[in-house]
Amino acid sequence: MEPGLEERARRVLEACRSAGVRLALAEASTGGLIAACLTDIPGASAVLERGFVPYSNEAKTEQLGVPVERMVAHGAVSEEVARALAEGALARSPADLALGETGIAGPTGGSVAKPVGLVYLAVARRGGSTLCERHVFPGDRAAIRRASAARGLDLLLTLLEGD
């Protein structure tokens, strides 16, 4: 695992353990990279409750309840879908905190309105609100996926350490 990702993953696990928080993930364009970073560390099972990799639009709807109408209206890569992924993961698990991620890792699939590197990350907290961020990460497919995973872990840390 990349050193920066490993350190972030360790910090997320420690912060979750300290706060008694269980985590669920819904990773589309990262394809489970965040879950892999967390599970590379012994003891992750005390924190990571489950993960979803809803790569297709059908999976987003079937696994996590993302409304088809929302994807038609806003696209699969949108704030609305990222929020729905996080909230769907929370609703379909006993976790306390859920991260939803959707993006365009490339090298194809981008447009002027939604370029390659566009990523939305959302975190939903049980009994709380959902926070969402929009990013456009530079680089090739691997770099975009790593940057998405790093920012997702950072976003979780920001919320956990703010408790």
TORPA-4810 file (N, C-alpha, C, O; in nm, 3 decimals):
<nodes>
NODE_1_0.085_-0.118_0.000_0.000_0.000_0.000_0.089_0.124_0.000_0.197_0.125_0.060_M
NODE_2_0.044_0.227_-0.066_0.115_0.355_-0.070_0.125_0.412_0.071_0.027_0.412_0.145_E
NODE_3_0.244_0.461_0.110_0.263_0.510_0.248_0.159_0.614_0.292_0.109_0.604_0.404_P
NODE_4_0.126_0.711_0.210_0.028_0.813_0.249_-0.109_0.753_0.275_-0.179_0.795_0.368_G
NODE_5_-0.148_0.656_0.195_-0.278_0.592_0.214_-0.277_0.506_0.340_-0.375_0.502_0.414_L
NODE_6_-0.166_0.438_0.364_-0.157_0.353_0.483_-0.170_0.435_0.611_-0.243_0.398_0.703_E
NODE_7_-0.099_0.547_0.617_-0.105_0.632_0.736_-0.247_0.686_0.757_-0.297_0.687_0.869_E
NODE_8_-0.311_0.730_0.649_-0.448_0.780_0.659_-0.542_0.669_0.708_-0.626_0.691_0.795_R
NODE_9_-0.527_0.550_0.651_-0.614_0.437_0.689_-0.595_0.403_0.837_-0.693_0.380_0.908_A
NODE_10_-0.471_0.401_0.883_-0.445_0.375_1.026_-0.513_0.479_1.114_-0.575_0.446_1.215_R
NODE_11_-0.501_0.605_1.075_-0.563_0.712_1.153_-0.715_0.700_1.155_-0.777_0.723_1.258_R
NODE_12_-0.775_0.663_1.042_-0.921_0.644_1.037_-0.961_0.531_1.131_-1.055_0.546_1.210_V
NODE_13_-0.891_0.420_1.124_-0.924_0.307_1.211_-0.910_0.344_1.359_-0.997_0.310_1.440_L
NODE_14_-0.802_0.414_1.394_-0.782_0.455_1.533_-0.891_0.552_1.579_-0.942_0.540_1.690_E
NODE_15_-0.926_0.646_1.493_-1.030_0.744_1.529_-1.165_0.676_1.544_-1.242_0.709_1.634_A
NODE_16_-1.195_0.581_1.456_-1.322_0.508_1.468_-1.326_0.425_1.596_-1.426_0.424_1.667_C
NODE_17_-1.215_0.355_1.624_-1.209_0.275_1.747_-1.228_0.364_1.870_-1.305_0.329_1.960_R
NODE_18_-1.160_0.475_1.873_-1.170_0.567_1.988_-1.311_0.620_2.007_-1.357_0.639_2.119_S
NODE_19_-1.379_0.645_1.896_-1.515_0.701_1.902_-1.623_0.594_1.907_-1.741_0.625_1.921_A
NODE_20_-1.584_0.467_1.896_-1.682_0.359_1.895_-1.769_0.361_1.770_-1.887_0.326_1.775_G
NODE_21_-1.709_0.401_1.657_-1.782_0.417_1.532_-1.753_0.302_1.437_-1.638_0.262_1.419_V
NODE_22_-1.860_0.248_1.378_-1.848_0.146_1.273_-1.869_0.216_1.139_-1.944_0.313_1.130_R
NODE_23_-1.803_0.166_1.037_-1.796_0.233_0.908_-1.849_0.144_0.795_-1.824_0.024_0.792_L
NODE_24_-1.923_0.206_0.702_-1.965_0.140_0.578_-1.916_0.225_0.462_-1.906_0.348_0.472_A
NODE_25_-1.885_0.159_0.350_-1.833_0.228_0.232_-1.914_0.192_0.110_-1.958_0.078_0.094_L
NODE_26_-1.934_0.289_0.023_-1.996_0.267_-0.109_-1.904_0.332_-0.210_-1.911_0.453_-0.232_A
NODE_27_-1.817_0.252_-0.272_-1.713_0.304_-0.360_-1.740_0.266_-0.504_-1.739_0.148_-0.539_E
NODE_28_-1.765_0.364_-0.588_-1.788_0.336_-0.729_-1.656_0.343_-0.806_-1.602_0.238_-0.843_A
NODE_29_-1.603_0.462_-0.831_-1.484_0.470_-0.917_-1.356_0.420_-0.850_-1.261_0.385_-0.920_S
NODE_30_-1.351_0.416_-0.719_-1.233_0.361_-0.652_-1.238_0.208_-0.647_-1.138_0.144_-0.617_T
NODE_31_-1.352_0.150_-0.676_-1.364_0.006_-0.686_-1.323_-0.071_-0.562_-1.277_-0.185_-0.572_G
NODE_32_-1.340_-0.012_-0.445_-1.305_-0.081_-0.321_-1.166_-0.049_-0.270_-1.119_-0.113_-0.176_G
NODE_33_-1.099_0.049_-0.329_-0.963_0.084_-0.288_-0.958_0.131_-0.142_-0.863_0.100_-0.070_L
NODE_34_-1.058_0.206_-0.100_-1.059_0.254_0.039_-1.075_0.136_0.135_-1.007_0.129_0.237_I
NODE_35_-1.164_0.044_0.101_-1.180_-0.076_0.184_-1.051_-0.157_0.186_-1.014_-0.211_0.290_A
NODE_36_-0.983_-0.166_0.072_-0.857_-0.240_0.067_-0.752_-0.174_0.156_-0.679_-0.244_0.226_A
NODE_37_-0.745_-0.042_0.154_-0.650_0.029_0.240_-0.678_0.000_0.387_-0.586_-0.026_0.465_C
NODE_38_-0.804_0.004_0.425_-0.840_-0.022_0.564_-0.813_-0.167_0.603_-0.760_-0.193_0.711_L
NODE_39_-0.849_-0.261_0.516_-0.836_-0.403_0.552_-0.693_-0.455_0.539_-0.665_-0.567_0.580_T
NODE_40_-0.603_-0.375_0.484_-0.461_-0.411_0.486_-0.405_-0.403_0.627_-0.298_-0.456_0.655_D
NODE_41_-0.477_-0.336_0.716_-0.429_-0.313_0.852_-0.499_-0.411_0.947_-0.622_-0.417_0.950_I
NODE_42_-0.421_-0.487_1.023_-0.481_-0.581_1.118_-0.577_-0.510_1.215_-0.548_-0.400_1.262_P
NODE_43_-0.688_-0.574_1.242_-0.785_-0.519_1.335_-0.892_-0.434_1.269_-0.979_-0.379_1.338_G
NODE_44_-0.888_-0.422_1.137_-0.987_-0.340_1.066_-1.129_-0.391_1.085_-1.224_-0.313_1.074_A
NODE_45_-1.145_-0.519_1.113_-1.280_-0.574_1.129_-1.354_-0.515_1.248_-1.477_-0.525_1.255_S
NODE_46_-1.282_-0.455_1.341_-1.348_-0.390_1.455_-1.415_-0.260_1.412_-1.498_-0.207_1.486_A
NODE_47_-1.381_-0.209_1.295_-1.432_-0.080_1.248_-1.511_-0.093_1.118_-1.623_-0.042_1.109_V
NODE_48_-1.454_-0.159_1.019_-1.519_-0.168_0.888_-1.631_-0.270_0.893_-1.607_-0.390_0.904_L
NODE_49_-1.754_-0.221_0.885_-1.871_-0.308_0.896_-1.899_-0.376_0.763_-1.925_-0.496_0.758_E
NODE_50_-1.896_-0.299_0.653_-1.917_-0.356_0.519_-1.882_-0.253_0.413_-1.869_-0.134_0.439_R
NODE_51_-1.866_-0.306_0.291_-1.838_-0.220_0.178_-1.918_-0.264_0.057_-1.946_-0.382_0.038_G
NODE_52_-1.955_-0.167_-0.023_-2.025_-0.191_-0.149_-1.938_-0.136_-0.261_-1.871_-0.034_-0.245_F
NODE_53_-1.940_-0.203_-0.376_-1.874_-0.153_-0.495_-1.979_-0.148_-0.605_-1.983_-0.234_-0.693_V
NODE_54_-2.064_-0.046_-0.601_-2.172_-0.034_-0.699_-2.120_0.033_-0.827_-2.144_0.152_-0.850_P
NODE_55_-2.049_-0.044_-0.909_-1.983_0.012_-1.026_-2.082_0.050_-1.135_-2.067_0.154_-1.200_Y
NODE_56_-2.181_-0.033_-1.155_-2.282_-0.003_-1.259_-2.397_0.078_-1.198_-2.418_0.078_-1.077_S
NODE_57_-2.469_0.146_-1.284_-2.587_0.220_-1.238_-2.690_0.126_-1.177_-2.757_0.160_-1.080_N
NODE_58_-2.703_0.006_-1.236_-2.797_-0.093_-1.183_-2.760_-0.131_-1.040_-2.847_-0.145_-0.954_E
NODE_59_-2.632_-0.149_-1.015_-2.587_-0.185_-0.880_-2.614_-0.071_-0.781_-2.650_-0.094_-0.666_A
NODE_60_-2.596_0.052_-0.827_-2.623_0.166_-0.740_-2.769_0.164_-0.694_-2.800_0.193_-0.578_K
NODE_61_-2.859_0.129_-0.785_-3.001_0.123_-0.753_-3.034_-0.001_-0.671_-3.099_0.008_-0.567_T
NODE_62_-2.989_-0.118_-0.718_-3.024_-0.244_-0.651_-2.962_-0.257_-0.513_-3.031_-0.296_-0.418_E
NODE_63_-2.834_-0.226_-0.499_-2.766_-0.245_-0.371_-2.793_-0.134_-0.271_-2.804_-0.159_-0.151_Q
NODE_64_-2.804_-0.010_-0.321_-2.805_0.103_-0.230_-2.927_0.193_-0.242_-2.939_0.292_-0.171_L
NODE_65_-3.019_0.158_-0.332_-3.143_0.232_-0.342_-3.131_0.369_-0.407_-3.218_0.454_-0.388_G
NODE_66_-3.024_0.393_-0.484_-3.011_0.522_-0.553_-3.124_0.531_-0.656_-3.134_0.445_-0.743_V
NODE_67_-3.209_0.633_-0.646_-3.320_0.643_-0.741_-3.272_0.661_-0.885_-3.185_0.744_-0.913_P
NODE_68_-3.328_0.583_-0.975_-3.294_0.593_-1.117_-3.315_0.736_-1.164_-3.235_0.790_-1.240_V
NODE_69_-3.424_0.798_-1.118_-3.456_0.935_-1.160_-3.344_1.032_-1.124_-3.317_1.127_-1.197_E
NODE_70_-3.280_1.009_-1.011_-3.170_1.096_-0.968_-3.051_1.082_-1.063_-2.987_1.181_-1.097_R
NODE_71_-3.024_0.958_-1.104_-2.913_0.938_-1.198_-2.945_0.996_-1.336_-2.858_1.051_-1.402_M
NODE_72_-3.070_0.983_-1.378_-3.111_1.040_-1.507_-3.101_1.192_-1.502_-3.051_1.255_-1.596_V
NODE_73_-3.149_1.251_-1.394_-3.152_1.398_-1.383_-3.013_1.459_-1.363_-2.985_1.566_-1.418_A
NODE_74_-2.927_1.392_-1.287_-2.799_1.454_-1.248_-2.676_1.378_-1.298_-2.565_1.432_-1.297_H
NODE_75_-2.695_1.255_-1.341_-2.583_1.171_-1.382_-2.531_1.089_-1.265_-2.548_1.126_-1.149_G
NODE_76_-2.468_0.976_-1.298_-2.414_0.888_-1.194_-2.300_0.954_-1.118_-2.275_0.922_-1.001_A
NODE_77_-2.232_1.047_-1.183_-2.125_1.121_-1.117_-2.179_1.260_-1.084_-2.174_1.352_-1.166_V
NODE_78_-2.231_1.271_-0.962_-2.294_1.396_-0.919_-2.300_1.398_-0.767_-2.287_1.296_-0.700_S
NODE_79_-2.321_1.518_-0.715_-2.337_1.532_-0.570_-2.458_1.452_-0.522_-2.452_1.386_-0.418_E
NODE_80_-2.565_1.458_-0.598_-2.690_1.391_-0.558_-2.670_1.240_-0.547_-2.723_1.177_-0.455_E
NODE_81_-2.594_1.181_-0.639_-2.571_1.037_-0.634_-2.471_1.002_-0.524_-2.488_0.901_-0.455_V
NODE_82_-2.368_1.082_-0.505_-2.274_1.055_-0.395_-2.347_1.056_-0.261_-2.324_0.968_-0.177_A
NODE_83_-2.434_1.154_-0.241_-2.513_1.159_-0.118_-2.599_1.034_-0.103_-2.607_0.974_0.004_R
NODE_84_-2.665_0.995_-0.213_-2.752_0.877_-0.210_-2.672_0.750_-0.181_-2.722_0.660_-0.114_A
NODE_85_-2.550_0.741_-0.232_-2.465_0.625_-0.204_-2.431_0.617_-0.055_-2.443_0.511_0.006_L
NODE_86_-2.389_0.728_0.002_-2.354_0.730_0.145_-2.476_0.700_0.230_-2.470_0.618_0.322_A
NODE_87_-2.587_0.765_0.200_-2.709_0.744_0.278_-2.764_0.604_0.259_-2.817_0.545_0.353_E
NODE_88_-2.750_0.548_0.138_-2.794_0.410_0.112_-2.710_0.309_0.189_-2.764_0.212_0.241_G
NODE_89_-2.578_0.332_0.196_-2.490_0.242_0.271_-2.523_0.247_0.420_-2.520_0.144_0.488_A
NODE_90_-2.555_0.364_0.468_-2.592_0.379_0.609_-2.725_0.309_0.636_-2.741_0.240_0.737_L
NODE_91_-2.821_0.327_0.546_-2.953_0.266_0.564_-2.949_0.113_0.554_-3.036_0.045_0.610_A
NODE_92_-2.850_0.060_0.483_-2.842_-0.084_0.461_-2.735_-0.151_0.547_-2.684_-0.257_0.512_R
NODE_93_-2.702_-0.088_0.658_-2.602_-0.144_0.749_-2.628_-0.091_0.890_-2.702_0.006_0.908_S
NODE_94_-2.566_-0.153_0.988_-2.574_-0.100_1.124_-2.462_0.000_1.153_-2.440_0.037_1.268_P
NODE_95_-2.390_0.044_1.049_-2.277_0.136_1.068_-2.326_0.271_1.119_-2.443_0.307_1.107_A
NODE_96_-2.232_0.345_1.176_-2.260_0.479_1.228_-2.224_0.588_1.128_-2.279_0.698_1.133_D
NODE_97_-2.133_0.556_1.038_-2.079_0.652_0.943_-2.061_0.580_0.810_-2.016_0.466_0.807_L
NODE_98_-2.096_0.647_0.699_-2.082_0.585_0.568_-2.024_0.685_0.469_-2.061_0.803_0.468_A
NODE_99_-1.934_0.636_0.386_-1.874_0.716_0.280_-1.927_0.668_0.146_-1.928_0.548_0.119_L
NODE_100_-1.971_0.762_0.063_-2.012_0.732_-0.074_-1.920_0.804_-0.169_-1.885_0.920_-0.147_G
NODE_101_-1.879_0.737_-0.276_-1.783_0.795_-0.370_-1.824_0.758_-0.512_-1.859_0.643_-0.540_E
NODE_102_-1.820_0.856_-0.601_-1.848_0.833_-0.743_-1.764_0.930_-0.824_-1.747_1.045_-0.785_T
NODE_103_-1.712_0.883_-0.938_-1.627_0.970_-1.016_-1.596_0.914_-1.153_-1.643_0.807_-1.192_G
NODE_104_-1.513_0.989_-1.225_-1.469_0.950_-1.359_-1.317_0.936_-1.353_-1.244_1.036_-1.353_I
NODE_105_-1.270_0.812_-1.348_-1.127_0.786_-1.335_-1.055_0.788_-1.470_-0.932_0.800_-1.473_A
NODE_106_-1.127_0.777_-1.579_-1.068_0.785_-1.711_-1.001_0.656_-1.755_-1.014_0.554_-1.687_G
NODE_107_-0.933_0.659_-1.865_-0.901_0.777_-1.944_-1.016_0.828_-2.031_-1.008_0.938_-2.086_P
NODE_108_-1.121_0.748_-2.044_-1.237_0.792_-2.122_-1.353_0.821_-2.028_-1.342_0.800_-1.908_T
NODE_109_-1.463_0.869_-2.085_-1.584_0.890_-2.006_-1.605_1.033_-1.961_-1.711_1.066_-1.909_G
NODE_110_-1.506_1.118_-1.981_-1.519_1.257_-1.941_-1.584_1.342_-2.049_-1.597_1.300_-2.164_G
NODE_111_-1.625_1.461_-2.010_-1.684_1.558_-2.102_-1.642_1.698_-2.054_-1.574_1.711_-1.952_S
NODE_112_-1.682_1.799_-2.125_-1.651_1.936_-2.082_-1.715_1.963_-1.946_-1.651_2.019_-1.857_V
NODE_113_-1.840_1.923_-1.931_-1.912_1.947_-1.805_-1.864_1.856_-1.692_-1.863_1.896_-1.575_A
NODE_114_-1.822_1.734_-1.726_-1.777_1.637_-1.627_-1.646_1.575_-1.677_-1.646_1.469_-1.740_K
NODE_115_-1.535_1.643_-1.647_-1.406_1.596_-1.698_-1.354_1.472_-1.626_-1.397_1.439_-1.515_P
NODE_116_-1.261_1.403_-1.692_-1.190_1.294_-1.626_-1.125_1.353_-1.501_-1.066_1.460_-1.506_V
NODE_117_-1.136_1.282_-1.390_-1.083_1.328_-1.263_-1.189_1.384_-1.170_-1.162_1.408_-1.052_G
NODE_118_-1.310_1.407_-1.223_-1.420_1.458_-1.140_-1.463_1.351_-1.042_-1.493_1.238_-1.081_L
NODE_119_-1.467_1.386_-0.914_-1.505_1.292_-0.809_-1.592_1.365_-0.707_-1.564_1.479_-0.669_V
NODE_120_-1.696_1.297_-0.663_-1.780_1.345_-0.552_-1.765_1.246_-0.438_-1.774_1.125_-0.457_Y
NODE_121_-1.742_1.298_-0.319_-1.730_1.219_-0.196_-1.834_1.270_-0.098_-1.845_1.391_-0.075_L
NODE_122_-1.909_1.178_-0.039_-2.009_1.217_0.060_-1.994_1.128_0.183_-1.964_1.009_0.172_A
NODE_123_-2.016_1.188_0.299_-2.015_1.113_0.424_-2.147_1.139_0.496_-2.185_1.253_0.520_V
NODE_124_-2.215_1.030_0.529_-2.341_1.039_0.603_-2.319_0.984_0.744_-2.253_0.881_0.762_A
NODE_125_-2.373_1.054_0.840_-2.363_1.013_0.980_-2.503_0.976_1.029_-2.599_1.051_1.008_R
NODE_126_-2.514_0.862_1.094_-2.644_0.821_1.148_-2.696_0.928_1.243_-2.628_0.969_1.337_R
NODE_127_-2.819_0.973_1.217_-2.880_1.076_1.300_-2.827_1.216_1.271_-2.858_1.310_1.344_G
NODE_128_-2.749_1.229_1.165_-2.691_1.360_1.134_-2.706_1.393_0.987_-2.782_1.330_0.914_G
NODE_129_-2.633_1.492_0.946_-2.642_1.537_0.808_-2.538_1.466_0.721_-2.453_1.392_0.771_S
NODE_130_-2.549_1.491_0.591_-2.455_1.435_0.494_-2.371_1.547_0.437_-2.423_1.648_0.390_T
NODE_131_-2.240_1.529_0.441_-2.146_1.626_0.388_-2.098_1.576_0.252_-2.069_1.457_0.237_L
NODE_132_-2.088_1.665_0.153_-2.042_1.625_0.021_-1.937_1.722_-0.030_-1.946_1.843_-0.007_C
NODE_133_-1.838_1.667_-0.100_-1.732_1.747_-0.162_-1.719_1.710_-0.309_-1.742_1.596_-0.348_E
NODE_134_-1.681_1.811_-0.389_-1.653_1.792_-0.532_-1.506_1.820_-0.555_-1.452_1.919_-0.506_R
NODE_135_-1.442_1.732_-0.631_-1.300_1.750_-0.663_-1.277_1.715_-0.809_-1.350_1.635_-0.867_H
NODE_136_-1.174_1.775_-0.868_-1.123_1.732_-0.998_-0.976_1.703_-0.976_-0.894_1.794_-0.961_V
NODE_137_-0.943_1.573_-0.974_-0.807_1.530_-0.947_-0.730_1.512_-1.078_-0.785_1.461_-1.176_F
NODE_138_-0.604_1.554_-1.081_-0.523_1.539_-1.202_-0.460_1.399_-1.210_-0.457_1.325_-1.112_P
NODE_139_-0.411_1.368_-1.328_-0.333_1.245_-1.344_-0.404_1.138_-1.422_-0.512_1.159_-1.478_G
NODE_140_-0.340_1.022_-1.424_-0.397_0.908_-1.495_-0.497_0.835_-1.404_-0.523_0.878_-1.292_D
NODE_141_-0.551_0.728_-1.454_-0.655_0.653_-1.382_-0.610_0.614_-1.241_-0.683_0.632_-1.144_R
NODE_142_-0.489_0.559_-1.231_-0.439_0.515_-1.100_-0.423_0.634_-1.005_-0.458_0.624_-0.887_A
NODE_143_-0.371_0.745_-1.055_-0.351_0.863_-0.971_-0.485_0.920_-0.923_-0.497_0.962_-0.808_A
NODE_144_-0.583_0.921_-1.011_-0.716_0.972_-0.974_-0.779_0.883_-0.867_-0.838_0.933_-0.771_I
NODE_145_-0.768_0.753_-0.884_-0.825_0.661_-0.785_-0.755_0.676_-0.649_-0.821_0.676_-0.545_R
NODE_146_-0.622_0.688_-0.651_-0.547_0.706_-0.525_-0.583_0.838_-0.459_-0.602_0.844_-0.337_R
NODE_147_-0.594_0.945_-0.538_-0.631_1.076_-0.482_-0.771_1.072_-0.423_-0.797_1.133_-0.319_A
NODE_148_-0.861_1.002_-0.489_-0.999_0.987_-0.439_-0.999_0.913_-0.306_-1.068_0.953_-0.211_S
NODE_149_-0.923_0.805_-0.299_-0.916_0.727_-0.175_-0.855_0.812_-0.063_-0.904_0.811_0.050_A
NODE_150_-0.748_0.883_-0.095_-0.682_0.967_0.007_-0.778_1.074_0.058_-0.788_1.095_0.179_A
NODE_151_-0.848_1.140_-0.031_-0.941_1.246_0.013_-1.058_1.186_0.089_-1.105_1.247_0.186_R
NODE_152_-1.106_1.069_0.049_-1.213_1.003_0.123_-1.171_0.971_0.265_-1.248_0.993_0.359_G
NODE_153_-1.049_0.920_0.282_-0.999_0.892_0.417_-0.982_1.022_0.496_-1.014_1.028_0.614_L
NODE_154_-0.932_1.127_0.430_-0.917_1.257_0.497_-1.052_1.313_0.540_-1.064_1.369_0.649_D
NODE_155_-1.152_1.298_0.457_-1.286_1.348_0.491_-1.340_1.275_0.613_-1.398_1.337_0.702_L
NODE_156_-1.321_1.144_0.618_-1.364_1.068_0.735_-1.289_1.117_0.860_-1.350_1.135_0.966_L
NODE_157_-1.159_1.138_0.847_-1.080_1.187_0.961_-1.129_1.323_1.009_-1.139_1.346_1.130_L
NODE_158_-1.159_1.412_0.917_-1.208_1.544_0.953_-1.334_1.534_1.038_-1.349_1.603_1.138_T
NODE_159_-1.425_1.447_0.996_-1.550_1.432_1.072_-1.526_1.362_1.206_-1.584_1.400_1.307_L
NODE_160_-1.442_1.262_1.206_-1.416_1.186_1.329_-1.339_1.269_1.431_-1.370_1.264_1.550_L
NODE_161_-1.242_1.344_1.386_-1.160_1.421_1.478_-1.232_1.548_1.524_-1.191_1.613_1.620_E
NODE_162_-1.340_1.582_1.455_-1.420_1.698_1.495_-1.516_1.665_1.608_-1.577_1.754_1.667_G
NODE_163_-1.531_1.535_1.637_-1.622_1.493_1.745_-1.577_1.543_1.880_-1.642_1.516_1.981_D
</nodes>
